[in-house]
Amino acid sequence: MTPSAELLRGARRIAVFRALQLGDMLCAVPALRALRAAAPQAHITLVGLPWARQFQQRYADLLDDFVAFPGGEGFPEAGPADAQTTHAFYAEMRARCLDVAIQLHGSGPQSTEVVRQFGAHQVFGFQPDGGIVRQGNTALLPWPTQLPEAQRLLALLDHLGAPAVPAAPDFPLTRDDYAEALALLRRHALDRDRLVCLHPGARMPTRRWWPERFAAVADTLIVSGFHVAITGAPSEGELVEQVRRRMRQRATSVAGQTSLGGLAALLRLSRLLICNDTGVSHVAAAVRAPSLVIACGSDVARWAPADRTLHRVLAAYPPCRPCMHWTCPTGHECAGDVTVRQALDAAYAALFDPDVQLRASHTDTATVPATLEHPTP
């Protein structure tokens, strides 16, 4: 056992910093699983965005506690924080008397500085380039830019001597999640054997394929006999309606009608998800639900699902890709160059590929409690 592995195994109090959105958090699940395997007795606290309290609760086997990160300069996802709130946050973290603090937020020095202020005996994380950097009680690995996101984070846990775990994320589904999804199907008269979910939203507009193209895909699928449900967060209701207004056929909107767990179960029960490269694509990957991801603007090698049989990815590659623009300064070529025909060809290929359907049906997370599938009259 390496000295770092001994340190983790002996640690009683550990904090992990990753203050990001849903997809980013799901990519961190393998690293969190490796950490729990390395420190089975430790009390592990997640420090993240306020929404992530529900993430911690769903992964209670990996994370014992949650503290909301108040934000600050250099953290656009969290926004600004006033001095009093920031001071109280760091005072709370130092009062925890942490043995280890781990920076899984990213490569930036600002993230490392946040974690250093937790006052832990040992700090581990990343730095942008070069070799391993050791400064006092802090050890930083170079950010592994060539790896997919889940494997980047696992690289740090591997360096710390944690046991090897699969790089694929998982999302535990509960009886209540399935009950919610099945009730939604019954309420909207949706047949799960013919169900295709469309998710046209993404937090960044540059990550969205065009509404009229989602509409054209949905129309063709409905004419082919499939039931289409359009999903989205409550804030995406207008975008969902933009898609529906452009359709000739009738699709069901379930935007804002599901919890996170209910949405995950709905995807698991569907034949296919068609979406942008955004958080819902990571949910589909985590529950092993077949998906077609139309990746606009993002770094496909870093963020796209690893299983390219169960998850098919369509992307165009103009020279400006990848980008972090909120609004495209040119013609949004990365979206425009992916055609409706390409999306339909990929969708039908997934829907009628026996390997896709077999892999999806033979997944442990696919098991629906019999009393829910066939309720007692």
C-alpha positions in Angstrom: 0.0 0.0 0.0 1.4 3.4 -1.0 1.8 6.2 1.6 -1.1 8.1 0.0 -3.3 5.0 0.1 -2.5 4.6 3.8 -3.3 8.3 4.4 -6.8 7.9 2.8 -7.5 4.7 4.6 -6.6 6.3 7.9 -8.5 9.5 7.2 -11.6 10.2 9.4 -12.8 13.4 7.7 -12.5 14.1 4.0 -14.0 16.9 1.9 -14.4 16.9 -1.9 -14.8 20.1 -3.8 -16.7 20.0 -7.1 -19.1 23.0 -7.5 -20.6 22.2 -10.9 -23.8 21.2 -12.7 -25.5 17.8 -13.1 -23.5 16.3 -16.0 -20.2 17.4 -14.4 -21.2 15.7 -11.1 -22.2 12.5 -12.8 -18.8 12.4 -14.4 -17.3 12.5 -10.9 -19.2 9.5 -9.6 -16.5 7.0 -10.5 -13.9 9.0 -8.7 -16.2 9.3 -5.7 -16.7 5.5 -5.8 -12.9 5.0 -5.8 -12.5 7.4 -2.9 -15.1 5.5 -0.9 -13.4 2.2 -1.6 -10.1 3.7 -0.5 -11.6 5.3 2.7 -14.5 3.1 3.7 -14.7 4.4 7.3 -14.3 8.1 6.5 -16.9 10.8 6.8 -16.9 12.3 3.3 -18.4 15.8 2.7 -19.3 17.1 -0.8 -18.8 20.8 -1.3 -20.8 21.9 -4.3 -23.5 24.1 -5.7 -26.7 24.3 -3.6 -28.7 22.1 -6.0 -26.2 19.2 -5.3 -27.6 18.5 -1.9 -30.0 16.2 -3.7 -27.1 14.6 -5.5 -25.4 13.9 -2.2 -28.6 12.4 -0.8 -28.9 10.1 -3.8 -25.3 8.9 -3.4 -25.5 8.6 0.3 -23.4 5.4 0.1 -20.5 7.5 -1.2 -21.1 10.9 0.4 -22.1 11.4 4.0 -22.6 15.1 4.1 -23.0 18.3 2.0 -21.9 21.9 2.3 -23.1 24.5 -0.2 -20.3 26.5 -1.9 -21.2 30.2 -1.8 -19.3 31.1 -5.0 -16.8 33.8 -5.8 -14.6 35.2 -8.6 -13.7 32.7 -11.1 -16.7 30.4 -10.5 -19.4 31.4 -13.0 -21.6 28.5 -12.2 -21.9 29.6 -8.6 -21.9 33.4 -9.1 -20.5 36.1 -6.7 -20.5 35.8 -2.9 -20.4 38.6 -0.3 -17.5 38.7 2.1 -19.6 37.8 5.2 -21.0 34.6 3.5 -17.6 33.6 2.3 -16.0 34.1 5.7 -18.7 32.0 7.3 -18.3 29.2 4.7 -14.5 28.9 5.3 -14.9 29.1 9.1 -17.4 26.2 8.9 -15.0 24.2 6.8 -12.0 24.8 9.1 -14.1 23.8 12.1 -14.6 20.4 10.6 -10.9 19.6 11.3 -10.5 17.8 8.0 -7.8 15.2 7.5 -7.9 15.4 3.7 -9.4 17.9 1.2 -9.6 16.9 -2.5 -10.0 19.3 -5.4 -12.0 17.6 -8.1 -13.4 20.9 -9.6 -10.8 21.3 -12.4 -7.3 22.4 -13.3 -7.4 26.1 -12.2 -5.4 27.5 -9.3 -8.5 29.3 -8.0 -10.1 25.9 -7.2 -7.0 24.8 -5.4 -6.9 28.0 -3.4 -10.5 27.3 -2.3 -9.6 23.9 -1.1 -6.5 25.1 0.7 -8.6 27.4 2.8 -10.5 24.4 4.2 -7.6 24.0 6.6 -7.1 20.2 6.0 -4.0 18.4 7.0 -3.4 17.2 3.4 -4.7 18.7 0.2 -4.8 17.0 -3.2 -5.8 18.3 -6.6 -4.8 19.4 -10.1 -2.7 22.1 -11.6 -2.7 23.2 -15.3 0.6 21.7 -16.6 4.1 20.4 -15.8 4.9 17.6 -13.3 3.6 16.9 -9.9 3.8 19.9 -7.6 4.3 19.6 -3.8 4.0 22.7 -1.7 3.8 22.1 2.1 0.8 20.0 2.7 -0.5 20.3 -0.9 0.2 17.8 -3.7 -1.1 18.7 -7.2 -1.1 16.5 -10.4 -0.9 17.9 -13.9 -4.4 18.1 -15.4 -4.7 15.2 -17.8 -6.1 17.1 -20.8 -6.2 14.1 -23.2 -8.6 11.9 -21.2 -12.4 11.9 -21.0 -13.7 13.8 -17.9 -14.4 10.7 -15.7 -11.0 9.3 -16.4 -9.3 12.7 -15.6 -10.8 12.7 -12.2 -10.0 9.0 -11.6 -6.3 9.8 -12.4 -6.0 11.7 -9.1 -7.6 8.8 -7.1 -5.3 6.4 -8.9 -2.3 8.5 -7.9 -3.6 8.4 -4.3 -3.6 4.6 -4.4 -7.4 4.1 -4.5 -8.6 0.8 -5.9 -9.4 0.7 -9.6 -13.1 1.1 -10.4 -14.9 1.4 -13.8 -14.9 4.8 -15.4 -18.6 4.6 -16.3 -21.0 6.6 -14.1 -24.1 5.1 -12.4 -27.3 6.6 -11.1 -29.2 4.6 -8.5 -32.9 4.4 -9.2 -35.5 3.8 -6.5 -38.9 2.3 -6.4 -40.3 5.8 -6.1 -38.5 6.9 -9.2 -40.0 4.1 -11.2 -43.4 4.8 -9.7 -43.3 8.4 -10.8 -42.2 7.5 -14.3 -44.8 4.9 -14.8 -47.5 7.2 -13.5 -46.4 9.8 -16.0 -46.6 7.3 -18.8 -50.2 6.3 -17.8 -51.3 9.9 -17.4 -50.2 10.8 -20.9 -51.1 7.4 -22.5 -47.5 6.8 -23.5 -46.4 3.3 -24.5 -42.9 2.6 -23.1 -42.2 0.1 -25.9 -42.7 2.9 -28.5 -41.4 5.8 -26.3 -38.7 8.2 -27.6 -37.7 11.1 -25.4 -36.5 14.4 -26.9 -34.6 16.9 -24.8 -34.0 20.1 -26.8 -32.5 22.1 -23.9 -29.0 22.8 -22.7 -27.8 25.5 -20.2 -25.6 27.2 -22.9 -27.5 28.2 -26.1 -24.4 27.3 -28.2 -24.9 23.7 -27.0 -28.5 23.5 -28.4 -29.4 21.9 -31.8 -32.1 24.0 -33.5 -35.7 23.6 -32.4 -37.0 23.3 -35.9 -34.7 20.3 -36.4 -35.8 18.6 -33.2 -39.4 19.2 -34.5 -38.7 17.6 -37.8 -37.2 14.5 -36.2 -40.1 14.2 -33.8 -42.7 14.5 -36.6 -41.0 11.7 -38.6 -40.8 9.4 -35.6 -44.4 9.9 -34.7 -45.5 9.1 -38.3 -43.4 6.0 -37.9 -45.5 4.9 -34.9 -43.4 6.1 -32.0 -44.6 8.1 -29.0 -42.6 11.2 -28.5 -42.2 12.9 -25.0 -40.3 16.2 -24.9 -38.5 16.6 -21.6 -37.0 19.6 -19.9 -36.6 21.6 -16.7 -39.3 24.0 -15.6 -37.1 26.8 -17.0 -37.1 25.2 -20.4 -40.8 25.2 -21.0 -40.7 28.0 -23.6 -38.0 26.1 -25.6 -40.1 22.9 -25.5 -43.1 24.9 -26.8 -40.9 26.3 -29.6 -40.3 22.7 -30.7 -44.0 21.8 -30.4 -45.1 24.9 -32.4 -42.9 23.8 -35.3 -44.4 20.3 -35.4 -47.1 19.0 -37.6 -47.8 16.0 -35.3 -48.6 16.1 -31.6 -45.9 15.4 -29.1 -46.4 15.2 -25.3 -44.5 17.7 -23.2 -43.4 16.5 -19.7 -41.2 19.5 -19.1 -41.2 20.4 -15.5 -43.3 17.4 -14.6 -40.6 15.1 -13.2 -38.1 15.1 -10.4 -34.5 14.2 -11.3 -35.1 10.6 -10.3 -38.4 10.4 -12.1 -36.7 11.7 -15.3 -33.9 9.2 -15.0 -36.4 6.4 -14.6 -38.4 7.7 -17.6 -35.3 7.6 -19.7 -34.5 4.1 -18.5 -38.0 2.9 -19.6 -37.8 4.5 -23.0 -36.5 3.1 -26.3 -34.3 6.1 -27.0 -33.3 9.6 -25.8 -32.4 12.3 -28.4 -30.7 15.2 -26.8 -27.9 17.8 -26.8 -24.6 17.2 -25.2 -25.8 18.3 -21.8 -26.6 17.0 -18.3 -29.4 14.7 -19.4 -27.1 12.8 -21.8 -25.0 11.9 -18.7 -28.1 10.8 -16.9 -28.9 8.5 -19.8 -25.4 7.1 -19.7 -25.6 6.6 -16.0 -28.8 4.5 -16.2 -27.7 2.8 -19.4 -30.6 4.2 -21.5 -29.9 4.3 -25.3 -29.3 7.8 -26.5 -28.5 9.9 -29.6 -26.4 12.9 -28.6 -26.2 15.8 -31.0 -23.1 17.5 -29.7 -22.8 21.2 -30.6 -19.8 23.3 -29.6 -18.6 21.0 -26.8 -15.4 19.0 -26.5 -16.7 15.6 -27.7 -13.6 13.6 -26.6 -14.0 15.0 -23.1 -17.7 14.9 -22.5 -19.4 12.4 -24.9 -20.5 9.0 -23.4 -17.9 6.4 -23.7 -20.1 3.5 -24.8 -20.6 4.3 -28.5 -22.9 1.3 -29.0 -25.5 2.4 -26.5 -24.9 6.1 -27.1 -24.4 7.4 -30.6 -22.9 10.9 -31.1 -23.4 13.2 -34.0 -21.1 16.2 -34.3 -19.8 18.6 -37.0 -16.3 19.9 -36.6 -15.8 23.5 -37.8 -12.4 25.0 -36.9 -13.8 27.1 -34.0 -14.8 24.0 -32.1 -14.7 23.4 -29.1 -15.9 26.8 -27.8 -17.1 28.3 -24.6 -19.2 31.1 -26.2 -22.6 31.6 -24.7 -23.9 33.1 -28.0 -22.2 32.0 -31.2 -20.3 34.8 -32.8 -20.6 33.2 -36.3 -23.4 31.1 -37.8 -23.5 28.3 -35.2 -22.0 26.0 -37.8 -21.6 23.1 -35.3 -25.4 22.9 -35.1 -26.3 23.8 -38.7 -24.0 21.1 -40.1 -25.8 18.3 -38.4 -28.8 17.6 -40.6 -32.3 16.1 -39.8 -31.5 13.2 -42.1 -28.3 12.4 -40.2 -30.2 12.5 -36.9 -33.1 10.3 -38.2 -30.7 7.8 -39.7 -28.8 7.5 -36.4 -32.1 7.4 -34.4 -33.6 4.5 -36.5 -30.3 2.7 -36.4 -30.3 2.8 -32.6 -34.0 2.0 -32.3 -33.7 -1.2 -34.5 -30.2 -2.3 -33.5 -30.6 -5.6 -31.6 -27.2 -5.0 -29.8 -28.5 -1.6 -28.4 -31.8 -3.0 -27.2 -30.2 -6.2 -25.8 -27.5 -4.2 -23.9 -30.2 -1.9 -22.5 -32.6 -4.7 -21.5 -29.9 -6.7 -19.7 -28.8 -3.9 -17.3 -29.5 -4.2 -13.6 -30.9 -0.7 -13.4 -33.6 -1.8 -15.9 -35.5 -3.9 -13.3 -38.9 -2.4 -12.5 -40.5 -3.7 -9.4 -43.2 -6.1 -10.5 -45.8 -4.5 -8.3 -45.3 -1.3 -10.1 -45.2 -2.8 -13.6 -48.4 -4.8 -12.9 -50.2 -3.0 -10.1 -52.9 -4.8 -8.1 -56.4 -3.8 -9.3 
